[in-house]
Amino acid sequence: MAVSTTTRSARPGEEDGVHYHFVGEVDFQRLVDDNAFVEHAQVFGNRYGTTEAALRAIVDSGQDLVLEIDWQGARQARRRFADAVGIFVLPPSLATLEQRLRGRASDDEQVIAQRMAQARNELSHWSEYDYLIVNDDFDQAVDTLGGVINSLRLRTLVQGDALSELLEGLAPS
């Protein structure tokens, strides 16, 4: 997972550089002005973004890269990385989503109402993605995500280089 940058305050238990890079508005805007973000958006009054440097560090190390971003960020990332694959994680229902928000016990009624309205908008963009996963059971959703990632690793485009020696010996004469 790439660690995103945000202007919001850390929640209890969140660590800078682990969960997010927590910065002020001025520093965030400087990153925007420097074109450092692959994607950035304002959500619920706070700004979020993922720097290209954070992405390149993961990709250059040979690891799979996963971004946890909204539909706006996904659009921006696809413009910069045409081969990006979109995976949309859905709640099993809007009622379950609301129940989960209330279970966090960190937001008042107005914030929950705003988040639910935003969620309806976010969910309306499901068709812009390549895969859909319903997060009804967390472990099952993680397993499904792993299956999607494994299938992407097995594409001929990816495997062609890794298996070039074997494949060259199989080419027709």
Helices and strands as residue ranges (DSSP letters): E 5-6, E 21-22, H 25-33, E 37-43, E 46-51, H 52-60, H 71-80, E 87-90, H 94-104, H 109-123, G 126-128, E 131-134, H 138-153, H 156-162, H 164-168
